[in-house]
């Protein structure tokens, strides 16, 4: 006869050492409401707790957007909700935020957490959509043009830290790289379909990688011998090729990141989405509406800079940032993932 259930929760799997290393073993960080002390400890060490994301340049964003009570704002990339929460503090009472995100895994978690904190549907409207679809969502929801628009184009820490999402090369996982894993093809299938010319083109156009043809050839040579289906397999192929060229360790790390970036941009059509968003942006802003965009690599920043300048020439924007803004030294030390951030802003005529 089988033993009767004891009613006790199952024991957590054991791990080596005094601290968990695998993402799914960090149960205290992943349950911040139950273990707030653990979260404080991780933050104090200059790291981001597993399953969380630290909003970047919040003070600077609020300064340039100047959200006021009663206004209507759009957070085009909700993520963990840090920027949205900061906007709501300035907009309420009377204001509201439309928050978009394409990630079907993280979006429900963030919305549930914010609803549990008492933020109702009258103050926060959440929709699953790529930011390129902002104009369509505004029309479908019969919402006015926004007084404030924010777009943070970076990956969230939740995506980066979870090996199952395939964004990180530091832990083995499927070579996926999709923001929305329910649509499109993973990076492994894209890579398997590319010839030398197309892969080299992606590495150059999506990541400004020097000597892109040589790296593309090395990756495809490894792919021909053993199909590359995991993040660590791709990282190993890049590292081996860079080592043969006697690259310094820090240069090798940068090269790995750039190749992953190039494939991620292609898999998610990130430049196409950004170009569509920038084309529609002036029409989504109310007169004298403000927009701020956080970018994290040169391909994004070039597009934003060019679109804002063209907006001034066409009369769509009255003012744009004279030069980009960067995180303070204190923020970069406290949150190293903020280091690559660049902030540009514009004001509608």
Order of alpha helices (4+ residues) and beta strands (2+ residues): alpha-alpha-alpha-beta-alpha-beta-alpha-beta-alpha-beta-alpha-alpha-alpha-alpha-alpha-alpha-alpha-beta-alpha-beta-alpha-beta
